[in-house]
Amino acid sequence: MDTFVVAGAGLTGAKAVETLRAEGFGGRIVLVGAEPDLPYERPPLSKGYLLGRDDRPSVFVHDEKWYADQGIELLTGRRVTALDRAAHEVELAGGERIGYTKLLLATGASPRRLRVPGNDLDGVHYLRRLSHADRLRDALATGGRVVVAGAGWIGLETAAAARHHGCPVTIVEPAESPLHATLGPEVGGFFAGLHRRHGVELRLGTGVTGFEGDSSVSAVLTDDGEIPADVVVVGIGARPETQLAADAGLAVDDGVLVDAGLRTEDPDVFAAGDVASVWQERYGRRVRVEHWAAATNGGPAAARAMLGREVVHDELPYFFSDQYDAGMAFTGWFPPGGYDRVVTRGDAEAFHAFWLAGGRVVAGLHVNRWDEGLDAVRELIHSGRTVDPDRLADPARPLTD
Ligand SMILES: Cc1cc2nc3c(=O)[nH]c(=O)nc-3n(C[C@H](O)[C@H](O)[C@H](O)COP(=O)(O)OP(=O)(O)OC[C@H]3O[C@@H](n4cnc5c(N)ncnc54)[C@H](O)[C@@H]3O)c2cc1C
């Protein structure tokens, strides 16, 4: 009997095993996850769950019974420590070996650590796992002074959650604007304004140099001074969990390198989700994104590829975020600095932003604009045609014909 093993029981892994069964695979399926919990969705950890609105069961992809009903062996709290490609086996911590016919690497990513003095003090938080969200939610409930290191998506969402809990919040960010590395400087002002309107103090253009405190953090040291803090949240990005693949001699760069069918150079080993750097014909290069949609769609695509189907996983990257009363979605992609113009449409409360390269739309963000939402933006990107920036900027004219 064929055995399909999935290393990593996050959203990608859970969606992959779901698809294997849905597509009729009748062999053995083993889903191995290092965390103690059932596979869960991470977006609520910095939104509804952190706010206290979503309960624990609501974040799980499936309940425990589902895995049993599907005949899926879910091993939680177990880490895959090695991949023996010659023997077609994975090794788990403790030495147990499991043979595989096909293997999916869905090991995701882990928070990038801020390596400064005091980084191991109590009260310094990272946010990736359910257990992190539990601890952080308890900490925010005390209403203490919060400092967020990093104005990326997780830092901004966490700042919004901390304000919801009534905490005074300061964000420290070395770049000149929030989300600078992801979106560039042009729309950063919107995010800065949004957070300032909700009482957040932004310290831009300054980096965290250390933390002070006896056993718990009491202050954050920055390039230009000291900020008192009871709770610190570090949100400075994530690193793909590529060690297993690298140790097994698979090609790894920023992620496990896979083709458009999510295959590594080993025909029996696949990778998807946050860990995978996927060939995108559209961009003529590999792209790795840390997006919920890439896990939701990439897991199923990998499952189909494992079943020998012809798969081209070339969906436009898509990301969503909620902060206070602002809902937003971003679609498309560009490398750092890979655009020459940003066009906005709407007002400061509800708008689109389009990133243009050579007169073509390469990415779009819409904030509180659900009437002309994602489909229109996708169509503009997919069409690859040059656009009239004046029309794009004019809310009185439709986005697409
Ligand atoms: C707080 C937070 C909020 C987010 N919000 C959004 C959002 O609003 N919108 C959006 O588009 N995206 C969001 N994301 C990103 C999105 O959640 C990720 O892209 C998605 O979780 C990736 O899923 P994955 O299964 O590929 O990886 P992961 O979720 O990282 O899961 C991988 C799993 O594999 C396990 N693992 C790793 N190594 C091993 C091993 N050797 N053996 C066994 N198990 C292993 C890990 O413990 C982990 O449980 C958010 C992420 C976080 C952390």
The ligand as a Tripos MOL2 file, in Angstrom:
@<TRIPOS>MOLECULE
LIG
   53    58     1     0     0
SMALL
NO_CHARGES

@<TRIPOS>ATOM
      1 C1         -0.0750   35.5850   13.6640 C.3       1 LIG1
      2 C2         -0.2030   35.3500   12.1770 C.ar      1 LIG1
      3 C3         -1.1910   36.0190   11.4650 C.ar      1 LIG1
      4 C4         -1.3180   35.8280   10.0960 C.ar      1 LIG1
      5 N1         -2.2810   36.5090    9.4230 N.ar      1 LIG1
      6 C5         -2.3940   36.3550    8.0890 C.ar      1 LIG1
      7 C6         -3.3950   37.0920    7.3660 C.ar      1 LIG1
      8 O1         -4.1410   37.8840    7.9130 O.2       1 LIG1
      9 N2         -3.4810   36.8770    6.0310 N.ar      1 LIG1
     10 C7         -2.6720   36.0010    5.3640 C.ar      1 LIG1
     11 O2         -2.7920   35.8560    4.1460 O.2       1 LIG1
     12 N3         -1.7260   35.2940    6.0340 N.ar      1 LIG1
     13 C8         -1.5710   35.4590    7.3720 C.ar      1 LIG1
     14 N4         -0.6000   34.7670    8.0550 N.ar      1 LIG1
     15 C9          0.2470   33.8240    7.3140 C.3       1 LIG1
     16 C10        -0.3630   32.4310    7.2470 C.3       1 LIG1
     17 O3         -0.8940   32.0770    8.4710 O.3       1 LIG1
     18 C11         0.7120   31.4380    6.8160 C.3       1 LIG1
     19 O4          1.0610   31.7650    5.5030 O.3       1 LIG1
     20 C12         0.2480   30.0030    6.9260 C.3       1 LIG1
     21 O5          0.0540   29.6700    8.2630 O.3       1 LIG1
     22 C13         1.2760   29.0560    6.3350 C.3       1 LIG1
     23 O6          0.8790   27.7500    6.5710 O.3       1 LIG1
     24 P1          1.9010   26.5320    6.4880 P.3       1 LIG1
     25 O7          1.1120   25.3220    6.8620 O.co2     1 LIG1
     26 O8          2.6200   26.5620    5.2100 O.co2     1 LIG1
     27 O9          2.9940   26.8220    7.6120 O.3       1 LIG1
     28 P2          2.8230   26.9050    9.1780 P.3       1 LIG1
     29 O10         1.5440   27.5710    9.5240 O.co2     1 LIG1
     30 O11         4.0940   27.5050    9.6910 O.co2     1 LIG1
     31 O12         2.7510   25.3880    9.6440 O.3       1 LIG1
     32 C14         3.8620   24.5510    9.6010 C.3       1 LIG1
     33 C15         3.7880   23.5660   10.7270 C.3       1 LIG1
     34 O13         4.8370   22.6110   10.5780 O.3       1 LIG1
     35 C16         5.4000   22.3420   11.8440 C.3       1 LIG1
     36 N5          6.7660   21.8420   11.6310 N.ar      1 LIG1
     37 C17         7.8610   22.5580   11.2810 C.ar      1 LIG1
     38 N6          8.9350   21.7460   11.1950 N.ar      1 LIG1
     39 C18         8.4940   20.4940   11.4760 C.ar      1 LIG1
     40 C19         9.1110   19.2310   11.5390 C.ar      1 LIG1
     41 N7         10.4050   19.0950   11.2840 N.pl3     1 LIG1
     42 N8          8.3670   18.1740   11.8820 N.ar      1 LIG1
     43 C20         7.0460   18.3000   12.1340 C.ar      1 LIG1
     44 N9          6.3990   19.4860   12.0880 N.ar      1 LIG1
     45 C21         7.1120   20.5530   11.7510 C.ar      1 LIG1
     46 C22         5.3370   23.6680   12.5560 C.3       1 LIG1
     47 O14         5.4200   23.4770   13.9350 O.3       1 LIG1
     48 C23         3.9750   24.1880   12.1010 C.3       1 LIG1
     49 O15         2.9660   23.7720   12.9540 O.3       1 LIG1
     50 C24        -0.4390   34.9470    9.4270 C.ar      1 LIG1
     51 C25         0.5700   34.2790   10.1410 C.ar      1 LIG1
     52 C26         0.6880   34.4940   11.5070 C.ar      1 LIG1
     53 C27         1.7880   33.7880   12.2650 C.3       1 LIG1
@<TRIPOS>BOND
     1     1     2 1
     2     2     3 ar
     3     2    52 ar
     4     3     4 ar
     5     4     5 ar
     6     4    50 ar
     7     5     6 ar
     8     6     7 ar
     9     6    13 1
    10     7     8 2
    11     7     9 ar
    12     9    10 ar
    13    10    11 2
    14    10    12 ar
    15    12    13 ar
    16    13    14 ar
    17    14    15 1
    18    14    50 ar
    19    15    16 1
    20    16    17 1
    21    16    18 1
    22    18    19 1
    23    18    20 1
    24    20    21 1
    25    20    22 1
    26    22    23 1
    27    23    24 1
    28    24    25 2
    29    24    26 1
    30    24    27 1
    31    27    28 1
    32    28    29 2
    33    28    30 1
    34    28    31 1
    35    31    32 1
    36    32    33 1
    37    33    34 1
    38    33    48 1
    39    34    35 1
    40    35    36 1
    41    35    46 1
    42    36    37 ar
    43    36    45 ar
    44    37    38 ar
    45    38    39 ar
    46    39    40 ar
    47    39    45 ar
    48    40    41 1
    49    40    42 ar
    50    42    43 ar
    51    43    44 ar
    52    44    45 ar
    53    46    47 1
    54    46    48 1
    55    48    49 1
    56    50    51 ar
    57    51    52 ar
    58    52    53 1
@<TRIPOS>SUBSTRUCTURE
     1 LIG1         1 GROUP 0 **** ****
